[in-house]
Amino acid sequence: MDAKKIASDLLTQIKPEYILGLQHCATRLRFRLKESAQVDDKAVEAIEGVLSVVRSGGQYQVIIGPGVIDVFRYLNDVLKISDATPRLNKGQAGTKIQDVIFNYISGSLQPLLPAMAGAGIIKGLLALLVVILAKTSPNYAFTTSGTYQLLDAISDSAFYFLPIFLGFSAAKTLGSNPYIGALLGAILLHPIIGNMATNFMATNTLERFLGLPFIPMNYANSVLPILVSVAILAPFERFLQRVLPKSLTIILVSLTILLVLVPVVVMLFGPAMYFLSIGLVNLIEYFLNIAPWLVGAILGGTWFLLVTLGLHWALIPITYIQYAEYGSSSLLALFWVSTMAQIGVTIAVLIRNKDQNFQTLIRPATGVAILAGITEPIVYGVVLKYKRLIPIVALSGAISGALTAILKVSSTPAGLGGILSWPGFLGAPSNSFTIAILAMIIQVATAILAMILALAWGHEEKVK
């Protein structure tokens, strides 16, 4: 793949003067444009190395695949757009409120995914190592060893300190000072706040600030409290910059935020979002308990479509909330069966389609999906291009999702899916060893089922 040529061809079709901002995730370039309607989608898709184009959430998304970082660097060398892009959706007319919310969530979480995926994989592999040593060396106290404790700290830090990382990233997304956002997250995680929360749980005694009562909470691993807090921080900071004397803003802005906004967050918005988070998790668990097969079938069968529409960002934060509350997530295993269904149909098409260009592009993308669960290249390069495969992915995912939910399978956030994430089944406190092994078998069976159905049903030429 010639990343420099792809970048050059993209700038021919997407005029630099229309570009407000540019970011990337694992497989996509995400443009924010003044007038995206002036871009010819078919011309962009015709560029060699481009898999597809998606307009979602006010963004113009170009799917490249694993080589997206190299293309991004070449684009950035020309555009000179810093990582601190202009404020979210500024300059974009007609942006819907739901697009603003999804862009905020995705823009805040996406930069953290590599670190969290790496830490999650280590967490899952550590759980696998514990199981292996328990079987082979029962007298070895591995979990009390320095090796285990260091690896545990490495794998857990990305999640425990999530409010700090998320505070930085969210503030950056909204054009606010990211260090103040990170400081806000750090305050929520301060041991004094944690001790207050522990004391409240033990004595049920409210804390007071200037005589006003409040409920202290433990915000480790939390998501919604810091996201909402930074969403309030950003406009408040801009207001202060407008009204305070310019010569003193460098001191007074941060001072006012710390003395005024932080107590409001700790006393009001933090607890409110904490209880809302717990409410969302309990609601999902309620439906999983009364109709597990239905919830599993819906999520397992439609997850790949939610990803293509960008709607999956409504559910991703809930997996982290579940992990903070229960030590594992019941949703992840349902998402991952969809990944395996996509891999299965892709293998079937690779067997049938001998076109050299197709093989060169899709084979490495399939390997990445199998190992790490990154499926966008095969979704846009295979599943959505051959419409007969869509019901196969949906059916395979739905069957396996229903079975996974019935077995009450959970996982720690061990990456993005794929083989490297499967040890997360062993790390989930609610899974027995048997359930964890069954979960892995279901993952493999999903890919086999999808592959057999695709070979039997066949695929058709690219949708015009």
N, C-alpha and C positions, 0 to 999 in steps of 0.2 A: 504494500500500500504506500503510495506516494503522498505523504501527509501535506507536503508543501504545495503540491499541485491541487489537492482537494481544497486546501485553504484558499488558494488563488481563484479556483473556479467558483467557490462559494461567494467570494467578494465580488465576482463578476455578476452573480445573480442577486445577491443581497447587498445593496449599495451601502457603503460605510456610513453615509450621512443619515441613513434611516435607523442605525443601530444605537439604541440607548444603553444597552448593557449586554454582557455575555458571560455566561457561566457554563460549567460542564458537570455532568455526573459520570457514572462509570461507563456509559455508552453514548450519551447524547450531548450535543451542543445546544444550549438553551439561550436563544436570542430574545431580547426585549426590543421591539421595533416601534418606531413611530407610526408606520403605516404598513403593517405586514401584508395587507391585501395587494400591495404592489409587487410582491414576490411571486414568481411563477413556480408553483410547487412541482409541476412536472419537470421543469428545467432543472430544478435542484435535485430531484430524485434521479435524473438522468446522469448526474455527475458520478463518474466511476469512483467507488468507495463509499457512496452514500446509500444506505439501506432504505430509508424512508423519511418522510416528513410528517410531523404532527403539529397541529395547532391546538394548544391546550392551556387553559388558565392564563390567557393573555401572553403566552410565550410561543415563539416559533422554534420548534424543536427539530433538530436534524440528527437522525440516528446514524452514527458512524460505526460503533462497535468498540472493541478493546483499544483501538488506536486513537481514540478521541482526544487523549491528552496531547499527543503530538500535533494534531490539527489545531487544537485550541492554542497551543504555544505560537504556532505560525500566525494564526489570526491575531493574537494579542500583540505580537511584534509589530503588526501593521496598524492595528486599531489603537494601541496604547491605552486600552481600557484596564484600569487597575482592578484588583480584586474587590475593592470597595466601590462597587458600581453605584450609580445614582439611586436615589431612594425608590423603594419598591413601587412599581407602576407609575411613577412620576413621568408625565409626558405622554402617557398612553390614554387615549380618549376611549370612553365607553367601557371601561373595565368593570366587570360585575363584582359585586361584593364577595360572592363565593370564590371567584378567581383570586381576589386579593387575599382571602383567608388561606386558600390552598397554596398559593405562591409563598405566603409567609411561612407556613409550616414546612413546605418542601425546601424552600430556600434556607431555612434554619437547620433542618435535619440533614440535608444532603451532604454538606461539607464534613459532617461528623461520621458518615457511614463507613468510610475506610478504616478509621480508628476503631470504631465500634465493631465492625466485622472482624478485624484482626483480633481484638480482645475477646470477642465472642467465640471465635474458633479455638483460641487458647483455652478458654473456659470449658468448652466441650471436650477438647483433647485431654485436659486435666481430669475431667470426670471419667473419661475412658481409662486413663492411667490408674486412677483410684480403683476402678472395678477390676482391672487386670491384676494389679498388685494384691488386691484382697483375695483373689483366687489363687495366685501363684506364690505369694509370700505373706500368708496371713499373720505372721508374727512381726512383720515390719510395720512400725507405726508411721506410715508415710505421711498421714494428714497432720502430724505434729512436727514433721521435719522442716528444716529451713528451706529446703528445695520447694516443698509444697506451698509453704506460706508465701514465698516470694512470687511463685507463679500465680498463686491465688490473688495476690495484690495486683500483679500486672494485669490479669484478666478482669478483675473487678473494678479497677479504677475508672475505666472509661464509662461505666454505668453509675458508680457511686457519685462521681463528680460531674455527672451529666448536667446539672443545673448551671455549673460554671461554664462548661463548654457551650451549652445551649444559649446561655446569656450572652456570650461573646458573639456567637454566630447569628442569633436573632437580632441583636442590636446592629450588627453589620448589614443584615438584610434590610433593615428599616432605615439605614442611613444615620443611625445614632452612634454614639461613642461606644465601641465594642468593649473597651476596658471597664466602663461603668456598668455595662451589661454583665460582664464577667464578675465584677465586684458584687453586684446584686445577687448573683447566684452563689457567690462565696459566703455572703452574709446569711443566706438561707441555710447553708450547710455548716455554719459556725458551731463548734461544740456547745457553746452557751445556749443557742437555740435548741440544739438536740437535747441537752440536759433539761431544759424547760419542758420539752415534749415528753421526755421520759417521766419527769415529775408529775406532769398532768395525767399521764396514763396510770400512774401509781396511786395518786391521791385525788384525782378528779378536781383539782384546785386550779382555777383560772389565774393566769398571770395578769399583771396590770402595767400599763404605760401611761404616765401622767394621770393616774387614777382611772383610766379607761380599761375595762377588762378585755382580754383576748385569749384565744385558744392557740397555744404554741403547737407546731407540727414538726415532724421529722421529714425533711425534704430530700433526703438522699434518694437518688435514682428517679426523682420526680421530673415530669415534663410540663404539664399544664400550668402549674404555678409560675414558673419562670417565663414561659411563652406569653402568658397574659400580662405578667409584670413588665416585661420589656415592651409589649405593645402599648402599655400606658407610659412607660419611660420615654419612648421616642418622641411623641408629641409634646410631652411635658418639658423635655429638654429643649426642643425647638422654641417653645413658648418662652422659656427662661432666656434663651439666647437673644430673643427679640426685645424683651422688656428690661433686661438688666444692662447696666452700663458696660459698653464694649470693653473698656479697659480692665474690667474686673470679672468678665465672664469665665476666664480660665479657673478662677477660684470659686466664685459665687454659684456657678451652675452646679458643679459637683457637690458643693456644700449644701445647697438647697435640696438637691435630690436626696442626699443621704439623710438630712434631718427631717424632711417633709414626706418624700415619697416612700422611702424604705419603711418607716413605721406603719404607713397605710398598707403597704404590701404585706408586711408581717402580721398585722392585726386583722386585715380584711380580705384582700384579694388572695393571699396565699392560702389561708384556711378554706375560703370558698372554693378555690380551684382544687384543693386537695380533696374536699368532700365530693365535688363534682366528678373528679377522677375515680374515686371509689364507687360512686354511683354508676358510672359508665361500665366499670369492670363487673360490678354485681349484676347489672342488667344483662350483659353478655353471658355471664355464668348462668343466669336464670334461664335464658333461652336454650343454652347448651344442655341444661339439666332436663328441661321439659320436652325438648325436641332435638336431641343431638344430631340425629340423622339428617334432619331438614337443614339445620344451620350448617352442618358439615358439607352437605351436598351443594348448598347455595354458594358458600365461600370457596370450596374446592373447585366448583364448576365455573365460577365467574371471576376468580382472582386475576387471571391474565387479562381479562377485559377491563377490570378496574384499573390495572396498571397502565394499560394503553390510554385510558381516559384521564389518568392522573388522579382518580378518586381514591386510590389506595392510601394516599397521605392522610385520609380521615381515620384509617385503621392502624397505621404504623405506630403512632404515639400510644395507642391503647396497649400494644404488645409490651412497651416499656413500663407502662403503668401496672400491667399484670405482673411483670417481673419484679417490680418494686414491692408489690403487695404479697405475692405468693412464691416468689423465687423462680417462676417459670411462666410461660405464656401458652394458653390453650389454642391461640389463633395461629401461631407460627407453623405448626404441623399441617394445618389446613391450607395455608398458603403454599407450602412446599410441595404438596401433592400436585398442584397445578404446574409447578416448575418441572416435575418429573413427567407429566403428561406432555408438556411442550417438547421436552427432550426426546420422548418416545416417538412422536410424529416426525420430528426432525431427522432422527436416525432412519426412519422409514423412507423419507424423501431422499436422503443421502444414498440409500441403497438403490433407489430407482433412478434418480437424476444423475447422469454421468457427466453433465456439462462441467468442463474444467473450471470455468470462472466461478460457478456455483459452489463446486467442491472446495476451491481455494478460499472462498469467503466464509462458508458455513461450517466447514470441519473444525477450524480452530475455535470458532464461536461456540460450537457444540461442546468442545472440550472444556471451555471456560464455564459453560452452564452446568456441566456434570460435576465439576469440582467445586465451583463457587456459587452457583445458583443465579448468575447474571444472565438473564434470558432475553433482554431487549433485541439483540441482533437476530436471534432465531424467531422471535415473535414477528418482527417486521420483515425479516428475510425469508421466512418460511410460512408460519401459521397464518398471518393475515394476507399473504400473497396467494395462498391456495385455499380458497374458501371452504372446500370440502373438509379441511382439517379442523376447522373451528368447532363443529359439533363433536368431533372425536376428542379434542382436548377438553371440552366442557363435560362430556359424558364420563371420560376416564377420571377427571378431577372430581366430579360429583360423586361417583361410586366410592373412590378411595377416601374422599373427604367425609362422606357419611360414616364409613367404617372407622376412620380415625377418630371422629367425634364420639362415636358409640363406645370406643375403647378408652375415651377420656385421656388421650395422649397429650402431653405438654412438652415443651422444650425450653431450655434456656436460650437467650438470643445469641446463638452460636453462628454468627455469620448471616448470609443472605439466602441460604438454601444450598442444595448440592451435597455431595458426599462429605465435604469438610464440615458441614453443619450437623450431620447426623449424631456425633457424640453428644450433642446438646440434649438428645433424648435421655441419655444416661445421667445427665446432670440435673434433670428436673426432679425436685423432691417428691412430687406426686406420682412419678412413674416407678413401677417395679422394674426389675431387670427384664422380666418377660415382656412387659408392655413396651419397653424401649426397643427390644429386638423385633417385636412385631411391627413397631412403627417403621423401622428400617426396611423390613420385608415389604410392607405396604408401599413404601417409596419406590422400591425396585419393581414391584408388581405393577405399579401405575405406569411406569415407563414401558414395560413389556406389553401391557394391555393396549396402551395407546399406539405402540409400534405395530402390533398385530392388526389392530383395527385399521390403521392407516394403510398398511400393505394390502389388506383385503378390500378396503373401500376405494383406495387409490387417491390420487391428488390430481388437480387440473392445472392448466396454465395460469400464469399470473393474471389477476383480475385487471381488466382494462379500465 
